[in-house]
Amino acid sequence: MKQSLTPRQLAQAIGVSESSMKRWVDEGRVRAARTAGGHRRIPLSDALRFIRESSMELVAPESLGLPELRTISVNEIDRMATAAQQMTEILGAGDDKRAHALVMGLYLGGESIASIIDGPIRVAMEDIGERWQHSADGLLVEHRATDIVNQVLNQIRVTFPAPQGALRAVGGTLEGDPYLLATLAAACALTTEGIDAIHLGPETPASSLILAARQHDADLVWVSVNVPTATGTVEDQLIELHRAVETEGRRLMVGGKGVSGDRMPATLRRVPRGSSIGELVGFAKGLQAARAEEA
């Protein structure tokens, strides 16, 4: 996948003339940088945002380095429920390229990455998880699907680098919590919204999250809790983390099935909780807007 494009490549991708694209770049409609020789170069992330926000038809996805998008008809995805069915079939078949194509197709069609994660990806993974109980190949399919989703999310994170001066967030799961997918999804969704998300992954002690928040001067710390808070030292770590974050003027948000319903420790009931990736993104964007007003 290409990380930057020439005006000609982006023009070919959406079926317009190169001169029109150069004019749009010069007018600021499409963000671009200049090489040492003065040539225009358009970051892939900005090219994708332009296509999405302008509702342009993608006629030659191979010009973006995404030929697999030809296997997905974005115009046929008129409901997220339909996309969830497609995602279940694609992940069940172990087709990583079409999984990436479906996510990018939905994004270019106007869906946010957070809504894709909370919708089609979540539904598909739940459906595939059920297969473990009813099929001999269920565990194989579930593990393969998880790996594919991890790959897709990492590809997207690389595609959307955070802009300079972006709000910074660090996060992961705590020591004793080995689950990767939910916290990686959080990092991916935050990144696509222009937030500098530093992902520390699973099994990260609270002390390491605190240190990372200090070193990176993070505004936000997120924690995905996928095991009961009574498991091991998860509750103690949450309390330690909350105290440090509150003392240092940062914000903490937690989410995951381990803190859903009334599972949150009483001492942490006032800590913001999110029941979806979209809620985390909304919380972070609120912090981002408040910081912009103060600047």
C-alpha positions in Angstrom: 0.0 0.0 0.0 1.4 3.4 -1.0 1.9 6.0 1.7 2.0 9.0 -0.7 0.6 9.7 -4.1 1.3 12.0 -7.0 -1.6 14.2 -8.3 -1.8 11.9 -11.3 -2.3 8.8 -9.2 -5.1 10.3 -7.2 -6.7 11.8 -10.3 -6.6 8.3 -11.9 -8.1 6.8 -8.8 -11.2 9.0 -9.0 -11.4 9.5 -12.7 -10.6 13.2 -13.0 -7.9 15.0 -14.9 -4.4 15.5 -13.5 -4.8 19.3 -14.1 -7.9 19.4 -12.0 -6.2 17.6 -9.2 -3.2 19.9 -9.3 -5.6 22.9 -9.1 -7.4 21.4 -6.1 -4.1 20.9 -4.4 -3.0 24.4 -5.1 -6.4 25.7 -3.8 -6.0 23.7 -0.6 -8.9 21.3 -1.2 -6.4 18.4 -1.1 -3.5 18.6 1.4 -0.1 17.9 -0.1 3.6 18.5 0.5 6.3 19.4 -1.8 9.5 17.4 -2.5 12.9 19.0 -2.6 12.4 19.3 -6.4 9.0 21.1 -6.0 6.8 18.1 -6.9 3.4 17.7 -5.2 3.0 14.6 -3.0 -0.3 13.7 -1.3 -0.3 11.6 1.8 -2.5 8.5 1.4 -4.4 9.4 4.6 -5.3 12.8 3.1 -6.2 11.2 -0.3 -8.6 8.9 1.5 -10.1 11.7 3.5 -10.6 13.7 0.4 -12.4 10.9 -1.4 -14.6 10.2 1.6 -15.5 13.8 2.4 -16.1 14.7 -1.3 -18.1 11.5 -1.9 -16.0 10.8 -4.9 -16.4 7.5 -6.8 -13.3 5.3 -6.6 -12.9 4.1 -10.2 -9.3 2.8 -10.1 -8.3 1.7 -6.5 -5.1 0.2 -7.8 -3.8 3.7 -8.3 -4.0 4.1 -4.5 -2.2 0.8 -4.0 -5.5 -0.8 -2.9 -6.4 -3.2 -5.8 -8.4 -5.4 -3.5 -11.1 -2.7 -3.3 -12.2 -3.9 -6.6 -13.6 -7.0 -4.9 -16.0 -4.9 -2.8 -18.9 -3.0 -4.2 -19.2 -0.1 -1.7 -22.4 1.1 -3.4 -24.1 -2.2 -2.4 -23.3 -1.7 1.3 -26.4 0.4 2.1 -26.8 -0.9 5.7 -24.2 -1.7 8.4 -26.1 -4.9 9.0 -25.3 -6.0 5.4 -21.7 -5.2 6.0 -21.7 -7.2 9.2 -22.9 -10.3 7.3 -20.2 -9.7 4.7 -17.6 -9.3 7.4 -18.7 -12.6 9.0 -18.4 -14.4 5.7 -15.0 -12.9 4.8 -13.5 -13.5 8.2 -14.9 -17.0 8.4 -13.2 -17.7 5.0 -9.9 -16.3 6.3 -9.7 -13.7 3.5 -7.5 -10.9 4.9 -7.4 -8.8 1.7 -11.2 -8.7 1.4 -11.5 -7.9 5.1 -9.3 -4.8 4.6 -11.1 -3.9 1.4 -14.5 -4.0 3.2 -13.3 -1.8 6.0 -11.7 0.7 3.6 -14.8 0.6 1.4 -17.0 1.4 4.3 -14.7 4.2 5.4 -14.7 5.7 1.9 -18.5 5.4 1.9 -18.7 7.7 4.9 -18.5 5.5 8.0 -16.0 6.2 10.7 -13.5 3.6 11.7 -15.0 3.6 15.2 -18.5 2.8 13.8 -17.1 0.0 11.6 -15.3 -1.5 14.7 -18.5 -1.1 16.9 -20.7 -2.5 14.1 -19.6 -5.0 11.4 -16.3 -6.1 13.1 -17.9 -6.5 16.5 -20.9 -8.4 15.2 -18.7 -10.6 13.0 -16.4 -11.5 15.8 -19.3 -12.3 18.1 -20.9 -14.5 15.4 -17.6 -16.3 14.8 -17.1 -16.8 18.5 -20.4 -18.6 18.7 -19.2 -21.0 16.1 -16.6 -22.4 18.6 -19.4 -24.0 20.5 -21.1 -25.6 17.5 -18.3 -26.5 15.0 -15.2 -28.6 15.1 -13.2 -25.9 13.3 -14.6 -23.1 15.5 -11.5 -22.4 17.4 -9.4 -22.3 14.3 -11.7 -19.9 12.6 -11.9 -17.6 15.6 -8.2 -17.4 16.1 -7.6 -16.8 12.3 -10.3 -14.1 12.3 -8.8 -12.4 15.3 -5.4 -12.3 13.6 -6.9 -10.9 10.4 -8.7 -8.1 12.3 -5.5 -7.3 14.1 -3.7 -7.0 10.7 -6.4 -4.8 9.3 -6.4 -2.5 12.3 -2.6 -2.2 12.2 -2.7 -1.4 8.4 -5.1 1.4 9.1 -3.1 2.8 11.9 0.0 3.0 9.6 -2.2 4.7 7.0 -3.3 7.6 9.2 -0.3 9.2 11.0 -1.2 11.7 13.6 -0.7 15.4 12.7 1.9 17.5 14.5 0.6 18.9 17.8 -2.3 16.4 18.0 -3.8 15.5 21.3 -1.8 12.6 22.7 -3.3 9.4 24.3 -1.6 6.3 25.7 -3.3 3.0 26.5 -3.5 -0.7 26.6 -4.7 -3.5 29.0 -3.4 -4.0 32.5 -1.1 -6.7 33.8 -3.2 -9.9 34.0 -5.3 -9.0 31.0 -3.9 -10.6 27.9 -6.5 -9.5 25.3 -5.2 -7.4 22.4 -8.1 -6.8 20.0 -10.2 -4.2 22.0 -7.3 -2.0 22.9 -5.8 -2.1 19.4 -9.2 -1.2 18.1 -9.2 1.8 20.4 -5.8 2.9 19.2 -6.8 2.5 15.6 -10.0 4.5 15.9 -8.3 7.3 17.8 -5.5 7.5 15.2 -8.0 7.9 12.3 -9.6 10.9 14.1 -6.2 12.8 14.2 -5.2 11.8 17.8 -1.7 10.6 18.5 -2.5 7.2 20.1 0.5 5.4 21.6 -0.5 1.8 22.1 1.3 -0.2 24.7 -0.6 -3.4 24.1 -1.8 -6.1 26.5 -0.3 -7.0 29.9 0.9 -3.5 30.6 1.3 -2.8 34.4 -0.3 0.4 35.7 3.2 1.7 36.5 4.2 1.5 32.9 1.1 3.3 31.7 1.8 6.1 34.2 5.4 6.3 33.1 4.3 6.4 29.4 1.8 9.2 30.1 4.5 11.3 31.8 7.1 10.6 29.1 4.7 11.5 26.2 2.9 14.2 28.2 -0.4 12.4 27.3 -3.7 14.2 27.8 -5.6 10.9 27.9 -5.0 7.4 29.2 -7.3 4.6 28.1 -7.6 1.1 29.5 -9.4 -1.8 28.0 -10.5 -4.2 30.8 -11.4 -7.6 29.4 -11.3 -9.7 32.6 -13.2 -9.2 35.9 -11.7 -6.4 37.9 -11.4 -8.8 40.8 -9.0 -10.9 38.8 -5.4 -10.7 40.1 -4.4 -7.2 40.7 -6.5 -5.5 38.0 -8.6 -3.5 40.5 -5.5 -2.4 42.5 -3.9 -1.3 39.2 -6.9 0.7 38.2 -6.9 2.5 41.5 -3.2 3.2 41.2 -3.6 4.5 37.7 -6.6 6.7 38.5 -4.8 8.3 41.4 -1.7 9.1 39.3 -3.7 10.4 36.3 -6.0 12.6 38.5 -3.0 14.0 40.4 -1.2 14.9 37.2 -4.1 16.6 35.5 -4.7 14.0 32.8 -7.9 12.1 32.0 -8.6 8.4 32.3 -11.2 6.4 30.5 -11.9 2.7 30.8 -14.0 0.3 28.9 -14.5 -3.3 28.2 -16.6 -6.2 29.4 -14.6 -6.3 32.7 -16.1 -3.0 33.8 -19.5 -3.2 32.1 -22.7 -2.9 34.2 -22.0 -2.9 37.9 -18.6 -4.5 37.6 -16.6 -1.3 38.2 -15.1 -1.1 41.7 -17.0 1.3 44.0 -13.9 3.4 44.4 -13.8 4.0 40.7 -17.4 4.6 39.8 -16.8 8.3 38.9 -14.1 7.3 36.3 -15.5 7.8 32.8 -16.5 4.5 31.2 -17.1 3.7 27.6 -19.3 0.9 26.3 -18.0 1.3 22.8 -15.0 2.5 20.8 -17.2 5.4 19.5 -17.7 6.6 23.1 -13.9 6.7 23.6 -13.4 8.6 20.4 -16.1 11.1 21.4 -14.5 11.6 24.8 -11.1 12.2 23.2 -12.5 14.6 20.6 -14.1 16.5 23.4 -10.7 16.9 25.1 -9.2 17.9 21.8 -11.8 20.6 21.2 -11.4 22.0 24.7 -7.7 22.2 24.3 -8.1 24.0 21.0 -10.3 26.6 22.7 -7.7 27.2 25.3 -4.9 27.7 22.8 
